[in-house]
Amino acid sequence: MVVNSLAFLWFFVVVLAVYYICQPKRQAQNLFLLACSYWFYAQIDIKMAGLLAVLTLVFWFIGRSIEQAIGQQQERRASRLTTLSVVVGIGALFYFKYLNFFIDSFVAAANVVGLHLSWTASHIVVPVGLSFFTFKLMSYTLDIYHGKTVHEQNLGNFANYIAFFPTILSGPIDRPKPFLRQIANARLFNPDNLTAGFRRVLWGMFLKMCIADRLDIYVSAVWNNYDHHSALSIGLASLLYPLQMYADFSGYSEMAIGVALMLGFKVAENFKRPFFTINIANYWSRWHITLTSWLTDYVFMPLNIKLRDWGVNGTIAAIMLNMTFIGMWHGADWTFFLFGVYHGLWYIPLMVSGQFFKKTKVKLNKVGLPTLPFALRMVGNYLVVTFGLMLFHADNISMFWDILCHLPEAWDGSLFLDMATMVNAAICTVALVWSDVQEEWFPNSKLWLPRWAERWRMELLMATEIVCILLFGVFDNNQFIYFQF
């Protein structure tokens, strides 16, 4: 059951009605929300809901112990407990997500040197959303240790933070303090929140169903049969994949943020038009913002401090490790490892030239759009991202290498693109780029609507989105790309 399905619609309508009936009683409202979150997660796998509950309980007790140790000025004990929480979180990730990968890699390496091992990987089911809720768990204990938040005395409130159903499957990865502060107060029915939340859910559905899923028809047709397609077709599919991925993931984030807002919660933003950036550092500051900021705070900054005696080389080493962690966070495969390393390498010229520490403002022309030099830098950065996502998109290293080797042989100038597909891809691309251009450089404009229609701007946009979803939306694809992470 996902947020763009009919089953979720009925589930959420019932949840919303009962939720606000409970609004005078904060504890009843919170307990109902917690029950709904666990019921939602249990629809995927009841055993995984049990794991979620156990980890939540463990981290809640560790958080309490850390705060007690700090209060008693037992710094060493607090440090050890914090380390224990990180070990438990990383251990859960390692066992469920990476154990099979390391077993397979070790066996393959042993076979290369002549040690023929018969070990086989276990059939371990990776809990959906594991990478998201383990980061929330670890940020809780780390923030207590560093004095950024206090232990949440109410176990139910903490469990709600971890299991909050709009964000548990694919984020955003909220920090504990803002969420726990909100859940400490009753959420009263607010028509403005309901309207704003519905608007964001609708926009997210449009991104997912009318853009991401429509682009997927062409991208998957080429990518899954690349050996039967020309270099031109593979190149076009590769150029469209970042847009598909962006519409898919940001679409889910929009829906999650909208659902949360209708429940009275403001969760973190996750995207800010990442393709209008001029270098890879700008890109990651706008793409999957909650993951990037999490790793910046808890991985990059501590590493950078420890390696500061190395100067610029220390910062480069910290960035390389941080980007490698970002790559491996996505999954247990060498493609993700190399994806992280690839992005890390693009930081080195920025560090050497000093651009990493400068905030370069994009120059605009008289119309209000970027000047040609900056526009070309954005195009270049998009191509850099596209090549990295080709590696990301490949099932394994062999597939990625086969595609690269296939490209010179398949250069016959033909393009797998019938008229309907061409029009479809063009409309999807224009719609996505136009919406981001509007938000980035013309946020206060009225989309050049006629004067009589300006007062009905939002209503017209919402009506257009509904019509597009009903007429052009793909209704048989409820899977989101980031569910696998």
Residue pairs with C-beta under 8 A, 6 or more apart in sequence:
1 7
1 8
1 11
1 40
1 43
2 8
2 169
2 478
2 479
2 480
2 483
3 166
3 201
3 204
3 252
3 255
3 256
3 259
4 204
4 205
4 208
4 209
4 255
4 478
5 478
11 36
11 40
12 259
15 36
16 262
16 263
18 32
19 29
19 32
19 33
19 36
19 187
19 263
20 188
20 189
22 28
22 29
22 32
23 29
23 186
23 187
23 188
23 189
24 186
25 186
26 185
26 186
27 156
29 186
29 187
30 156
30 157
30 160
30 183
31 156
33 160
33 164
33 263
34 156
34 159
34 160
34 163
36 165
37 160
37 163
37 164
37 165
37 168
38 49
38 52
38 53
38 163
40 165
40 168
41 48
41 49
41 52
41 128
41 129
41 163
41 165
41 168
42 48
42 49
44 128
45 125
45 127
45 128
48 125
48 127
48 128
51 92
51 127
52 127
52 133
52 162
52 163
53 159
55 88
55 92
55 133
55 134
55 137
55 162
56 137
56 158
56 159
56 162
56 163
57 155
58 88
59 85
59 88
59 89
59 137
59 138
59 140
59 141
59 162
60 152
60 155
60 158
60 159
62 81
62 84
62 85
62 88
62 141
63 85
63 140
63 141
63 144
63 151
63 152
63 158
64 151
65 81
66 78
66 81
66 82
66 85
66 141
66 144
66 145
66 151
67 144
67 150
67 151
69 75
69 77
69 78
69 81
70 78
70 144
70 145
70 147
78 145
79 145
81 141
81 145
82 141
82 142
82 144
82 145
85 137
85 138
85 141
85 142
86 138
86 141
86 142
89 134
89 135
89 137
89 138
90 138
92 130
92 134
93 130
93 131
93 134
95 124
96 124
96 125
96 126
96 127
96 130
97 126
97 130
97 131
97 331
97 332
98 328
98 332
99 121
99 122
99 124
100 121
100 122
100 124
100 332
101 332
101 333
102 332
103 119
103 120
103 121
103 122
104 121
105 334
106 117
106 119
107 117
107 119
110 116
110 117
111 117
128 169
128 483
129 168
129 169
129 170
131 329
131 330
131 485
132 167
132 168
132 169
132 170
132 171
132 173
133 162
133 163
133 168
135 173
135 291
135 294
136 161
136 162
136 173
136 174
136 176
137 162
138 298
139 173
139 175
139 176
139 294
139 298
140 149
140 158
140 161
140 176
142 298
143 149
143 175
143 176
143 177
144 150
144 151
148 177
149 175
149 176
149 177
149 180
152 158
152 161
152 176
152 180
157 180
157 183
157 184
158 180
160 183
161 174
161 176
161 179
161 180
161 183
162 168
164 174
164 179
164 260
164 265
166 255
166 256
166 257
166 259
166 260
166 263
166 267
167 173
167 174
167 256
167 260
167 267
169 252
169 480
169 483
170 249
170 252
170 253
170 256
170 480
170 482
170 483
170 485
171 253
171 256
171 270
171 288
171 290
171 291
171 482
172 253
172 256
172 257
172 267
172 268
172 269
172 270
172 289
172 290
173 268
173 290
173 291
173 294
174 267
174 268
174 290
175 268
178 266
178 268
179 265
179 267
182 264
182 265
182 266
183 265
187 263
187 264
187 265
188 264
190 264
193 261
193 262
193 264
194 262
196 258
196 261
197 257
197 258
197 259
197 260
197 261
197 262
197 263
198 258
198 262
199 258
199 458
199 462
200 254
200 255
200 257
200 258
200 261
201 254
201 255
201 258
201 259
201 262
202 258
202 462
202 465
202 466
202 469
203 251
203 254
203 258
203 465
204 250
204 251
204 252
204 253
204 254
204 255
204 256
204 257
204 258
205 251
205 255
205 465
205 469
205 473
206 251
206 465
206 468
206 469
206 473
207 247
207 248
207 250
207 251
207 254
207 432
208 247
208 248
208 251
208 252
208 255
208 480
209 251
209 469
209 473
209 474
209 475
209 477
210 428
210 431
210 468
210 469
210 472
210 473
210 474
211 243
211 244
211 247
211 251
211 428
211 431
211 432
212 244
212 245
212 247
212 248
212 251
213 248
213 473
213 474
213 477
214 424
214 425
214 428
214 472
214 474
215 240
215 241
215 243
215 244
215 247
215 425
215 428
215 429
216 244
216 248
216 474
216 477
217 421
217 424
217 474
218 236
218 237
218 240
218 417
218 421
218 424
218 425
219 237
219 240
219 241
219 244
221 416
222 229
222 233
222 234
222 236
222 237
222 416
223 234
223 237
223 241
223 393
226 234
226 402
226 403
226 406
227 402
227 406
229 237
229 410
229 416
230 410
230 411
230 412
230 413
230 414
230 415
230 416
231 406
231 407
231 408
231 410
231 411
231 412
232 411
232 413
232 414
232 415
233 414
233 415
233 416
233 417
234 403
234 406
234 407
234 410
235 407
236 415
236 417
238 386
238 387
238 389
238 390
238 393
239 386
240 425
240 429
241 386
241 389
241 390
241 393
242 275
242 382
242 385
242 386
242 389
243 428
243 429
243 432
245 389
245 481
246 271
246 274
246 275
246 287
246 432
247 428
247 432
248 480
248 481
248 482
249 270
249 271
249 288
249 480
249 481
249 482
250 270
250 271
251 480
252 480
252 482
253 269
253 270
253 271
256 267
257 267
257 269
257 270
260 266
260 267
268 289
268 290
269 289
270 288
270 289
270 290
271 286
271 287
271 288
271 289
272 285
272 286
272 289
273 286
273 436
273 439
273 440
274 283
274 286
274 287
275 283
275 378
275 381
275 382
275 385
275 436
276 362
276 370
276 378
276 436
276 440
277 283
277 285
277 286
277 378
277 381
278 360
278 362
278 374
278 377
278 378
278 381
279 346
279 350
279 355
279 377
279 381
280 343
280 346
280 347
280 350
280 381
280 384
280 385
281 347
281 350
281 356
282 381
283 381
283 385
284 292
284 326
284 343
285 292
291 326
291 329
292 326
295 322
295 325
295 326
295 329
296 322
299 321
299 322
299 325
300 318
300 319
300 321
300 322
303 317
303 318
303 321
303 322
304 314
304 315
304 318
307 313
307 314
307 315
307 317
307 318
308 314
310 317
312 351
312 352
315 351
315 356
316 347
316 348
316 351
319 344
319 347
319 351
320 341
320 344
320 345
320 347
322 344
323 340
323 341
323 343
323 344
323 347
324 337
324 340
324 341
324 344
325 340
326 340
326 343
327 336
327 337
327 338
327 339
327 340
327 341
327 343
328 336
328 337
328 340
329 336
329 485
330 336
330 339
330 392
330 485
331 484
331 485
333 396
334 396
334 397
335 391
335 392
335 394
335 395
335 396
335 397
335 400
336 392
338 391
338 397
339 388
339 391
339 392
342 387
342 388
342 391
343 388
346 384
347 356
349 355
350 356
362 370
362 374
363 370
363 371
363 373
363 374
364 370
364 371
364 441
365 371
368 441
368 442
369 375
369 437
369 441
370 378
370 441
390 400
390 403
391 400
394 400
394 403
417 425
438 445
438 447
446 454
446 457
447 457
447 461
449 457
449 460
453 460
